[in-house]
Amino acid sequence: MTALQPRRRLLRIAHFADATLLGAIALTTILVSHACAQAILLSHAPDRDQQILAGARKEGQVVLYSAMIVNQALRPLADAFMKKYPFVKLTFWRGDTEEIVDKLGAEERADNLVADVVEGTGVGDLAVNAGLTQPFYTPMVEALPERYRDPQNRWTYTRISYFSIAYNTRLVPPGTQPKSYDDLLDPRWRGKLAWRVGTASGTPLFITSIRLARGEQKAMEYLHKLAQQKLINFGSGSARTLVDRVIAGDFPIALNIFAHHPLISKAKGAPVDSQLLNPVPSTAGTMIIPKGVRHPYAAMLLVDFIMSKQGQQILANADYFPSRSDVAPKPLLSSVIPERAGVPELFISPDKLNQYTESSEKIFEELFQ
């Protein structure tokens, strides 16, 4: 061994130690930077809006997964958002709630998260229960009625859905339609009532609303009587499909449909109408932030926009019911808003719906299959 060899070995060790130290410092810097970026999700700082704008400008992109209709809502939202914030490119993917949650779960398991913001009816509780979300705060929630706020900051309510019956006005002349849940027990409606199966907003929601409104004992007494009416289990297509079948005269009456769907068709001359029952079940579309979101600043910029008056007005123009109390829906649809119709509303939060759905499905299987 020459005299230089030990010195060279020491130099190599020193260089390796320096490289390791620099790598550790770089990794620490990245982790700190990531933690600071994630902190914006719950920020109440006075300069929060300025921080979000600056951060979103650097990120330059945001991805939205949503169950809203593309041409009706998603594209107008994207166009308005990018017009207001041209330095952020918004891309979206549309799917049903279950598809969205499955896709989000697959991305997180593969450590390849694409979505920055996720929205849809039922998305909130499903994603939270699967451990796919993280809390966030937007000051826009201050414009929501108290019942539409989540105290744990797991989601925000983007749009409200009210449920009613739909009836064919040729088969069921106006004035003769059922006007209460007890009216559904009239023998003349035996074999003429259809409802949606295979979805949480169909039969489980109807049964859950009866249980919450009447209590377990009286609810079961009512449901046993309702089962004698030989309800038609409709399991093909969407909620809108069932309304179309009512319009076609295949079913005189459909239970627990989105209350505004018949009104839209009625305005176009279709023989259909809605009838609210007391109480009116309501649920909400929810918006969540995925765990480990890659563009937290742009995500919060989009959340703020969707919950702003401008964003909520776009949803109103798309025939949705905004969650903000200071944004009115289309006048055409206002007759099925419980407060305006003078009918009590039974708001069923995602937590409550999740709590009752499994047991309500069992009741359905025991009594109606």
C-alpha positions as CSV (number, residue, x, y, z in Angstrom):
1,M,0.0,0.0,0.0
2,T,1.4,3.4,-1.0
3,A,1.3,6.4,1.4
4,L,-1.4,8.0,-0.8
5,Q,-3.9,5.2,-0.6
6,P,-5.1,5.8,3.0
7,R,-5.6,9.5,2.1
8,R,-7.5,8.6,-1.0
9,R,-9.7,6.3,1.0
10,L,-10.4,9.0,3.5
11,L,-11.3,11.4,0.7
12,R,-13.8,8.9,-0.8
13,I,-15.4,8.5,2.6
14,A,-15.6,12.2,3.1
15,H,-17.2,12.7,-0.3
16,F,-19.7,9.9,0.4
17,A,-20.5,11.5,3.8
18,D,-21.0,14.9,2.1
19,A,-23.3,13.5,-0.6
20,T,-25.3,11.6,2.1
21,L,-25.6,14.8,4.1
22,L,-26.6,16.9,1.1
23,G,-29.2,14.2,0.2
24,A,-30.6,14.2,3.7
25,I,-30.8,18.0,3.7
26,A,-32.5,18.0,0.3
27,L,-35.0,15.4,1.4
28,T,-35.7,17.4,4.6
29,T,-36.2,20.5,2.6
30,I,-38.7,18.7,0.3
31,L,-40.6,17.3,3.3
32,V,-40.7,20.7,5.1
33,S,-41.8,22.4,1.9
34,H,-44.5,19.7,1.4
35,A,-45.7,20.2,5.0
36,C,-45.9,23.9,4.6
37,A,-47.9,23.5,1.4
38,Q,-50.3,21.1,3.0
39,A,-50.7,23.6,5.9
40,I,-52.5,25.9,3.5
41,L,-55.5,23.5,3.5
42,L,-56.5,24.6,7.0
43,S,-55.1,28.1,7.0
44,H,-57.1,30.9,8.6
45,A,-54.2,33.4,8.1
46,P,-55.1,37.0,7.2
47,D,-53.1,36.7,4.0
48,R,-54.5,33.2,3.1
49,D,-55.9,34.3,-0.2
50,Q,-52.7,35.9,-1.3
51,Q,-50.7,32.8,-0.3
52,I,-53.1,30.6,-2.3
53,L,-52.9,32.7,-5.4
54,A,-49.1,32.8,-5.2
55,G,-48.8,29.0,-4.6
56,A,-51.4,28.2,-7.3
57,R,-49.5,30.3,-9.8
58,K,-46.4,28.2,-9.2
59,E,-48.2,24.9,-9.4
60,G,-50.0,25.9,-12.6
61,Q,-52.5,23.0,-12.7
62,V,-55.4,21.4,-10.8
63,V,-57.4,18.2,-11.4
64,L,-61.1,17.8,-10.5
65,Y,-63.0,14.5,-10.3
66,S,-66.8,15.0,-10.1
67,A,-70.1,13.4,-10.7
68,M,-71.7,16.5,-12.1
69,I,-72.8,16.5,-15.8
70,V,-70.0,17.6,-18.1
71,N,-71.7,20.0,-20.5
72,Q,-74.2,21.2,-18.0
73,A,-71.8,22.0,-15.1
74,L,-68.2,20.8,-15.4
75,R,-67.3,22.5,-18.6
76,P,-68.8,25.8,-17.6
77,L,-67.1,25.6,-14.2
78,A,-63.7,24.9,-15.9
79,D,-64.1,27.7,-18.4
80,A,-65.1,30.3,-15.8
81,F,-62.3,29.2,-13.4
82,M,-59.6,29.4,-16.1
83,K,-60.9,32.7,-17.3
84,K,-60.6,34.1,-13.8
85,Y,-57.2,32.4,-13.1
86,P,-55.5,31.9,-16.5
87,F,-52.3,30.8,-14.8
88,V,-53.9,27.5,-13.6
89,K,-55.0,24.8,-16.1
90,L,-58.0,22.9,-14.8
91,T,-58.7,19.4,-16.1
92,F,-61.6,17.2,-15.0
93,W,-62.8,13.6,-15.1
94,R,-66.4,12.7,-14.7
95,G,-67.7,9.5,-13.1
96,D,-70.4,8.1,-10.9
97,T,-69.7,8.3,-7.2
98,E,-68.6,4.7,-6.7
99,E,-66.3,5.0,-9.8
100,I,-64.7,8.2,-8.4
101,V,-64.0,6.6,-5.0
102,D,-62.6,3.5,-6.6
103,K,-60.3,5.5,-8.9
104,L,-59.1,7.7,-6.1
105,G,-58.4,4.6,-3.9
106,A,-56.4,3.0,-6.7
107,E,-54.3,6.1,-7.2
108,E,-53.5,6.4,-3.5
109,R,-52.6,2.7,-3.2
110,A,-50.3,3.1,-6.2
111,D,-48.8,6.3,-4.7
112,N,-49.7,8.0,-8.0
113,L,-52.4,10.6,-6.9
114,V,-53.8,12.5,-9.8
115,A,-57.0,14.1,-8.3
116,D,-56.6,17.4,-6.4
117,V,-60.3,18.0,-5.7
118,V,-63.1,15.3,-5.6
119,E,-66.8,16.1,-5.7
120,G,-70.1,14.1,-5.9
121,T,-73.1,12.9,-4.0
122,G,-72.0,10.3,-1.4
123,V,-68.3,11.0,-2.1
124,G,-67.6,12.5,1.2
125,D,-68.5,9.7,3.6
126,L,-67.2,7.0,1.3
127,A,-63.8,8.6,0.8
128,V,-63.5,9.5,4.5
129,N,-64.3,6.0,5.6
130,A,-61.7,4.6,3.2
131,G,-59.1,6.9,4.7
132,L,-58.5,8.8,1.4
133,T,-59.0,12.4,2.6
134,Q,-57.6,15.1,4.8
135,P,-59.3,18.1,6.5
136,F,-59.5,21.5,4.8
137,Y,-61.1,24.9,5.4
138,T,-62.6,27.4,3.1
139,P,-64.1,30.7,4.4
140,M,-66.9,30.2,1.9
141,V,-68.6,27.8,4.3
142,E,-69.6,30.9,6.3
143,A,-72.2,31.5,3.6
144,L,-73.8,28.1,4.2
145,P,-76.8,27.4,6.5
146,E,-75.5,25.8,9.8
147,R,-77.0,22.4,8.8
148,Y,-74.9,22.3,5.7
149,R,-71.6,22.7,7.5
150,D,-69.3,19.9,8.6
151,P,-67.8,20.8,12.0
152,Q,-64.9,18.4,11.4
153,N,-63.8,20.0,8.1
154,R,-63.9,16.7,6.3
155,W,-65.9,18.0,3.3
156,T,-67.9,21.0,2.1
157,Y,-71.5,20.7,0.7
158,T,-71.6,21.9,-2.9
159,R,-75.2,21.2,-3.9
160,I,-78.4,20.0,-2.3
161,S,-80.8,17.3,-3.6
162,Y,-84.4,17.2,-2.6
163,F,-86.5,14.1,-3.0
164,S,-90.2,13.7,-3.9
165,I,-92.6,11.5,-5.8
166,A,-93.1,11.8,-9.6
167,Y,-96.4,11.1,-11.2
168,N,-97.7,10.8,-14.7
169,T,-100.4,13.5,-15.0
170,R,-102.4,11.5,-17.6
171,L,-102.6,8.4,-15.4
172,V,-102.8,10.3,-12.1
173,P,-104.8,13.5,-12.7
174,P,-103.5,16.5,-10.7
175,G,-105.3,16.7,-7.4
176,T,-105.6,12.9,-7.0
177,Q,-101.9,12.1,-6.5
178,P,-100.6,11.0,-3.1
179,K,-99.8,14.0,-0.9
180,S,-98.4,12.2,2.1
181,Y,-96.5,9.0,3.0
182,D,-99.8,7.6,4.4
183,D,-101.5,8.3,1.1
184,L,-99.1,5.8,-0.5
185,L,-100.9,3.1,1.4
186,D,-104.2,3.7,-0.4
187,P,-105.3,0.4,-2.1
188,R,-105.7,2.2,-5.4
189,W,-101.9,2.5,-5.7
190,R,-101.2,-1.2,-5.2
191,G,-98.8,-2.4,-7.9
192,K,-98.4,1.2,-9.3
193,L,-95.5,2.5,-7.2
194,A,-92.0,2.2,-8.5
195,W,-88.7,3.0,-6.7
196,R,-85.0,2.7,-7.5
197,V,-83.0,-0.2,-6.1
198,G,-79.2,-0.7,-6.1
199,T,-78.3,2.8,-5.1
200,A,-78.0,4.5,-1.6
201,S,-80.1,7.4,-2.8
202,G,-83.0,5.0,-3.8
203,T,-84.7,2.5,-1.5
204,P,-82.2,2.9,1.5
205,L,-82.7,6.7,1.5
206,F,-86.5,6.3,1.5
207,I,-86.5,3.8,4.3
208,T,-83.9,5.8,6.3
209,S,-86.0,8.9,6.0
210,I,-89.1,7.0,7.3
211,R,-87.0,5.7,10.3
212,L,-85.7,9.1,11.1
213,A,-89.0,10.8,10.8
214,R,-91.2,8.3,12.7
215,G,-88.8,6.4,15.0
216,E,-88.0,2.7,14.6
217,Q,-91.3,1.2,15.9
218,K,-93.7,3.4,13.9
219,A,-91.4,3.2,10.9
220,M,-91.5,-0.6,10.8
221,E,-95.3,-0.6,11.2
222,Y,-95.5,1.8,8.2
223,L,-93.0,-0.2,6.1
224,H,-94.8,-3.5,6.7
225,K,-98.0,-1.8,5.4
226,L,-96.1,-0.3,2.4
227,A,-94.8,-3.7,1.5
228,Q,-98.4,-4.9,1.0
229,Q,-98.6,-2.3,-1.9
230,K,-96.3,-4.6,-4.1
231,L,-93.8,-1.9,-5.0
232,I,-92.0,-2.2,-8.3
233,N,-88.2,-2.6,-7.9
234,F,-86.6,-0.6,-10.7
235,G,-82.9,-1.3,-11.1
236,S,-81.9,-0.3,-14.6
237,G,-80.5,3.1,-15.6
238,S,-80.2,6.3,-13.6
239,A,-82.6,8.2,-11.4
240,R,-83.5,10.2,-14.5
241,T,-84.3,7.0,-16.3
242,L,-87.1,6.2,-13.8
243,V,-88.6,9.6,-14.3
244,D,-88.5,9.0,-18.1
245,R,-90.4,5.7,-17.6
246,V,-93.0,7.6,-15.6
247,I,-93.4,10.0,-18.4
248,A,-93.7,7.1,-20.9
249,G,-96.6,5.8,-18.8
250,D,-94.8,2.6,-17.7
251,F,-95.2,3.5,-14.1
252,P,-97.9,5.9,-12.8
253,I,-95.8,6.9,-9.8
254,A,-92.2,6.8,-8.8
255,L,-91.0,7.2,-5.2
256,N,-87.9,9.1,-3.9
257,I,-86.8,10.7,-7.1
258,F,-84.8,14.0,-7.5
259,A,-87.7,16.5,-7.1
260,H,-86.5,18.8,-9.8
261,H,-86.3,16.2,-12.6
262,P,-90.0,16.1,-13.3
263,L,-90.2,19.9,-13.2
264,I,-87.6,20.2,-16.0
265,S,-89.5,17.7,-18.1
266,K,-92.9,19.3,-17.3
267,A,-91.6,22.7,-18.6
268,K,-90.9,21.0,-21.9
269,G,-94.5,19.7,-22.1
270,A,-94.1,16.2,-20.6
271,P,-97.1,14.7,-18.7
272,V,-95.3,14.6,-15.3
273,D,-95.1,16.5,-12.0
274,S,-93.5,16.4,-8.6
275,Q,-95.2,16.1,-5.2
276,L,-93.3,16.8,-2.0
277,L,-94.1,14.6,1.0
278,N,-93.8,15.6,4.6
279,P,-90.9,15.6,5.6
280,V,-88.9,16.2,2.4
281,P,-85.7,14.1,2.5
282,S,-82.6,16.0,1.3
283,T,-79.0,15.1,0.9
284,A,-75.9,17.0,-0.4
285,G,-73.1,16.7,-2.9
286,T,-69.8,16.9,-1.1
287,M,-66.3,18.0,-2.0
288,I,-63.2,16.6,-0.4
289,I,-59.4,17.0,-0.7
290,P,-57.4,13.7,-1.2
291,K,-54.7,12.8,1.3
292,G,-51.3,13.9,0.0
293,V,-52.8,16.3,-2.6
294,R,-50.1,17.3,-5.1
295,H,-51.3,20.8,-5.9
296,P,-52.7,22.0,-2.5
297,Y,-52.7,25.7,-3.4
298,A,-54.5,25.2,-6.7
299,A,-56.8,22.8,-5.0
300,M,-57.9,25.4,-2.4
301,L,-58.2,28.0,-5.2
302,L,-60.7,25.7,-7.0
303,V,-62.6,24.8,-3.8
304,D,-63.0,28.6,-3.0
305,F,-64.2,29.2,-6.5
306,I,-66.8,26.4,-6.6
307,M,-68.1,27.6,-3.2
308,S,-68.1,31.3,-4.2
309,K,-71.2,33.1,-5.4
310,Q,-69.9,32.9,-9.0
311,G,-69.2,29.1,-8.8
312,Q,-72.5,28.4,-7.1
313,Q,-74.4,30.5,-9.7
314,I,-72.9,28.3,-12.4
315,L,-74.3,25.2,-10.5
316,A,-77.7,27.0,-10.3
317,N,-77.6,27.7,-14.0
318,A,-77.0,24.0,-14.5
319,D,-80.2,23.1,-12.7
320,Y,-78.6,22.2,-9.4
321,F,-79.6,23.6,-6.0
322,P,-76.7,25.6,-4.6
323,S,-75.7,25.0,-1.0
324,R,-75.2,28.7,-0.4
325,S,-78.2,30.5,0.9
326,D,-77.4,33.7,-1.0
327,V,-77.5,32.0,-4.4
328,A,-81.0,31.2,-5.7
329,P,-81.8,28.3,-7.9
330,K,-83.7,28.7,-11.2
331,P,-87.3,30.0,-10.6
332,L,-88.5,26.9,-12.4
333,L,-87.2,24.7,-9.7
334,S,-88.1,26.8,-6.6
335,S,-91.4,25.1,-6.0
336,V,-89.7,22.0,-4.7
337,I,-87.5,23.8,-2.1
338,P,-89.1,22.7,1.2
339,E,-88.7,26.1,2.9
340,R,-90.4,27.8,0.0
341,A,-93.1,25.2,-0.3
342,G,-93.9,25.3,3.4
343,V,-92.9,21.6,3.9
344,P,-90.4,20.5,6.6
345,E,-87.0,19.3,5.3
346,L,-85.3,16.3,6.7
347,F,-81.6,16.8,5.9
348,I,-79.7,13.5,6.0
349,S,-76.0,14.2,6.3
350,P,-73.4,11.8,4.8
351,D,-72.7,10.6,8.4
352,K,-76.3,9.8,9.1
353,L,-76.9,8.2,5.7
354,N,-73.8,6.0,6.1
355,Q,-74.9,5.1,9.7
356,Y,-78.4,3.9,8.5
357,T,-77.8,2.6,4.9
358,E,-76.7,-1.0,5.7
359,S,-79.6,-1.6,8.1
360,S,-82.1,0.1,5.8
361,E,-80.9,-2.2,3.0
362,K,-81.6,-5.2,5.2
363,I,-85.1,-4.0,5.9
364,F,-85.6,-3.6,2.1
365,E,-84.4,-7.2,1.5
366,E,-86.7,-8.6,4.2
367,L,-89.9,-6.7,3.2
368,F,-89.6,-5.7,-0.4
369,Q,-87.7,-8.4,-2.3
